[in-house]
């Protein structure tokens, strides 16, 4: 069954910054290209970190709060406070970026990349090759493209890839209807154990937002059959000699 990969939806032309790129130039890049973040790479195109609009706004907010340089002696700061203070004083992309950078490879599934974004609460993922060099960027908007598939496209893939190829079911065994990405499966399968497998495979089709299960079965193969008394093994005792 074919599923969309990060390489198929990513943006290949990436706006990037170097470690030495100034704060103002980073702001100009974001504004000029109308993007909300960018990766920071070294001279070998390996990703060092990521900068978002939030990082820039946080720096400005911190500077406004502290009022610039203080003239009195401050108490030693904890690690988190030191990092915040360093970012507030950042003058370059290397000082401003968030590290380590969370990256993905082009062969990874779109669904897996979406889980990474959700788990780390981030908006974009640099895409790297086998040598960890930057080759693209995947944003939330890029990943959401899979949900723009039409209902007819989704229905066709469920029938061709799930029911026919994966489950080897004869045509007309299962009726498939799709409405706004919600798939309804209705029909009778041979074995009960085939139902959860069919549902899982349907969920994996790109663009599916839900599955309504109305499948029934002919044989329940999930429980061993009860033994009839006549099926018990007879023990034959031979007389002693």
C-alpha positions in Angstrom: 0.0 0.0 0.0 1.4 3.4 -1.0 1.7 6.1 1.6 3.0 9.6 1.0 6.5 10.3 2.2 8.1 13.5 3.5 10.1 13.8 0.3 7.0 14.0 -1.7 5.5 16.9 0.2 8.5 18.9 1.4 9.7 22.2 0.0 13.0 21.8 -1.8 14.0 25.5 -2.0 14.9 26.3 1.6 15.6 29.7 3.1 18.4 29.2 5.5 20.8 31.1 7.7 24.4 30.6 8.8 25.7 30.7 12.3 27.1 34.2 11.7 24.0 35.7 10.1 23.0 38.8 12.1 19.8 39.1 14.0 18.5 41.8 11.7 19.3 39.7 8.6 17.4 36.8 10.1 14.4 39.1 10.6 14.7 40.3 7.0 14.8 36.8 5.7 11.6 35.8 7.6 9.8 39.0 6.5 11.0 39.0 2.9 10.1 35.4 2.3 6.9 35.5 4.4 7.9 32.4 6.5 7.7 31.8 10.2 11.1 30.0 10.7 14.2 28.7 9.1 17.1 26.3 9.7 20.7 27.4 10.6 23.3 25.4 8.7 27.1 25.2 8.7 29.3 25.6 5.6 28.8 21.9 4.9 25.0 22.4 4.8 24.5 20.3 8.0 21.7 21.6 10.2 22.9 23.2 13.5 19.6 24.5 14.8 16.3 26.2 13.9 15.0 29.7 14.4 11.3 30.7 14.6 9.5 33.9 14.9 8.9 33.0 18.5 12.7 33.1 19.1 12.9 36.7 17.7 9.9 37.9 19.6 11.2 36.3 22.8 14.5 38.1 22.5 12.8 41.4 22.0 10.4 40.8 24.9 13.3 39.8 27.2 15.3 42.9 26.3 12.3 45.1 27.0 11.7 43.5 30.3 15.3 43.8 31.5 15.6 47.3 30.1 19.0 46.5 28.5 22.1 46.2 30.6 21.7 46.4 34.3 24.2 48.5 36.4 23.9 46.5 39.6 25.4 43.1 40.3 23.0 40.2 39.6 22.9 36.9 41.5 24.2 33.8 39.7 21.5 32.5 37.3 20.4 28.9 37.0 20.9 27.0 33.8 17.5 27.8 32.3 17.8 31.5 33.2 21.3 31.7 31.8 20.0 30.3 28.5 17.2 32.8 28.4 19.6 35.6 29.2 21.9 34.5 26.4 19.1 34.4 23.9 17.9 37.9 25.0 21.4 39.2 24.2 21.7 37.2 20.9 23.2 39.2 18.0 23.6 36.3 15.5 21.6 33.3 14.3 24.0 30.9 16.1 23.2 32.6 19.4 19.5 32.8 18.7 18.8 29.3 17.3 17.2 26.5 19.2 19.3 23.4 19.4 19.5 20.5 18.9 17.6 20.6 15.6 14.9 17.9 15.2 15.1 16.6 11.6 13.5 14.0 9.4 14.6 12.0 6.3 12.7 12.1 3.0 11.8 8.4 3.2 9.8 8.8 6.4 6.0 8.7 6.2 4.1 11.9 6.4 2.1 10.5 9.4 5.4 9.8 11.3 6.6 13.4 10.6 3.3 14.8 11.9 3.7 12.8 15.1 7.2 14.3 15.6 5.8 17.8 15.1 3.0 17.2 17.6 5.3 15.5 20.2 7.8 18.4 20.1 5.3 21.2 19.5 7.1 22.5 16.5 5.9 24.0 13.2 8.6 22.8 10.8 11.1 20.0 10.2 14.4 20.3 8.3 14.7 17.4 5.9 18.2 15.9 5.7 19.9 13.2 3.5 22.0 10.2 4.6 24.9 12.5 5.5 22.6 14.9 7.5 22.8 17.6 4.9 19.8 19.9 4.4 17.8 19.1 1.3 14.3 20.5 2.2 11.9 21.7 4.8 8.5 20.2 5.8 6.0 22.5 7.4 2.6 21.7 9.0 1.0 23.1 5.8 3.1 20.7 3.7 2.0 17.7 5.8 -1.6 18.7 5.6 -1.6 18.4 1.8 -2.4 14.7 2.2 -5.8 15.6 3.6 -6.7 17.6 0.5 -7.2 14.3 -1.5 -10.7 13.9 -2.9 -13.1 11.3 -1.6 -13.0 9.5 -4.9 -9.2 9.2 -4.7 -9.4 7.8 -1.1 -12.2 5.4 -2.0 -10.2 4.1 -5.0 -7.1 3.5 -2.9 -9.1 1.7 -0.2 -10.6 -0.7 -2.8 -7.5 -1.2 -4.8 -4.7 -1.3 -2.2 -6.5 -2.4 1.0 -9.3 -4.7 0.0 -8.0 -6.2 -3.3 -4.3 -6.2 -2.9 -3.7 -6.5 0.9 -6.7 -8.4 2.0 -7.2 -10.4 -1.3 -11.0 -10.0 -1.1 -13.2 -10.6 -4.1 -14.9 -7.6 -5.6 -18.2 -6.5 -4.1 -17.3 -8.2 -0.8 -17.1 -4.9 1.0 -19.0 -1.7 0.2 -16.8 1.5 0.6 -18.2 5.0 1.0 -16.1 8.1 1.7 -17.5 11.4 2.8 -15.1 14.3 3.7 -12.4 11.7 4.4 -14.6 9.6 6.7 -14.6 6.0 5.3 -17.5 3.6 5.9 -16.9 -0.1 5.4 -19.9 -2.4 5.1 -19.9 -6.1 4.2 -19.2 -9.6 5.4 -15.8 -11.1 5.8 -14.9 -14.7 6.1 -13.0 -14.5 9.4 -13.5 -12.2 12.4 -9.8 -11.6 12.8 -9.7 -9.9 9.3 -11.9 -7.0 10.5 -9.4 -5.2 12.8 -6.7 -5.7 10.1 -8.9 -4.2 7.4 -9.6 -1.2 9.6 -5.9 -0.6 10.5 -4.9 -0.7 6.8 -7.8 1.7 5.9 -6.6 4.1 8.6 -3.2 4.2 6.9 -4.5 5.5 3.6 -3.5 9.1 3.2 -6.4 11.5 3.6 -8.5 9.2 5.8 -9.7 11.1 8.9 -11.9 8.3 10.4 -13.3 4.8 9.8 -16.9 3.7 10.4 -16.9 -0.1 10.8 -20.1 -2.0 9.7 -18.3 -5.2 8.9 -19.6 -8.6 10.0 -18.0 -12.1 9.8 -18.9 -15.7 9.0 -16.5 -17.5 11.2 -15.2 -16.4 14.6 -11.6 -17.5 14.6 -10.6 -15.4 17.6 -11.7 -18.0 20.2 -10.7 -21.7 20.1 -13.7 -24.0 19.6 -15.1 -25.7 22.7 -14.3 -29.4 22.9 -17.2 -31.8 22.8 -17.1 -34.6 25.3 -16.9 -37.1 22.4 -13.6 -35.4 21.3 -11.8 -36.3 24.5 -8.9 -38.7 24.1 -9.7 -42.2 25.3 -7.1 -43.9 27.4 -6.8 -47.7 26.9 -5.4 -49.6 29.8 -3.7 -52.9 29.0 -3.9 -55.7 31.5 -0.7 -56.5 33.4 1.0 -59.7 32.5 
